[in-house]
């Protein structure tokens, strides 16, 4: 009995010693638990992910610190983003954060391995794990980071007719912003705000404010505020409820205006055609007058004197000397065409009259009229 008890005591002592030895190894390296296991930040801001640790004299191996990003998508692998080993920092592992991250303490071996990320993006959302190794101890800690986008580019507008007695809807929508978005409307006055119309109904999830049987009392300036966990945005809208428009009068006015315009257009076309006909008639009359101008009387008398002189010359000739004389054809006597100027009759050529042989006839020479360039008889 005594030997059995002494054997059991010995076994119990060995187990206690082993547990104490393992506890000593485990307690050699410790990471201080963070009070922010989940952090939410807005896009564009910066964040510090804490990782504080302590070492003991038993930790004699090299110190290694590593930050790993565990993506939300389980299909993707873990990605090392920064590392400290052998007194040197390596931060070129992850292209998506290149130049935007660093250890918050320039000397991480001092016990502060916190990670600082600048200019946050929505793609930075994920689980970050800090691993500290110093043989024989190994410790790690995880922090969930969520990057949200503030509401932005919010627009307000009215849907429906803004006439008395009609139903209309005030709508508000943010072009940017992470869910969940919450909407609220208020009516502004010169001294502050007032209650929304009694006939209105607000949907906070969609941002729609429905107004039934609108009246002129509903007119005014309205403000819509959209918000999420990281920020807010606001837009404004002016509602002007007016009496119904006289549609019949507008249609009648449009018809009358159209008819007047057509009448004016017809008058202008008729006037232009009339002017065109008058100009054409004036040109035709002017052309006929130039062609029918009678010849000057002075030129006619000259032509007649020329015919008379030829007859007198022919009468004084005897039959004996008629053989050597070339008769002047009376058809060559200048006619009306002869008395026109070259500009009036460009095809006119003065007739050539053969002169008689005066030496054989014994007659006095007679001057034959000729036409000069200016149309006169010389």
Secondary structure, 3 states (H helix, E strand, C coil): CHHHHHHHHHHHHHHHHHHHHHHHHHCCCEECCCCCCEEEEECCCCEEECCEEECCCCCCCCEEEEEEEECCCCCCCCEEEEEEECCEEECCCCHHHCCCEEECCCCHHHCECCEEECCCCHHHCEEEEEEEEECCEEEEEEEEEEEECCCEEEEEEEECCCECCCCEEEEEEEEECCCCCEEEEEEECCCCEECCCCCEEEECCCCEEEECCCCHHHCEEEEEEEEECCEEEEEEEEECCECCCCHHHHHHHHHHHHHHHHHHHHHHHHHHHHHHHHHHHHHHHHHHHHHCCCCCHHHHHHHHHHHHHHHHHHHCCCHHHCCCCCCCCHHHCCCCCCCCCCCCCCCCCCCCCCCCCHHHHCCCCCCCCCECCCCCEC
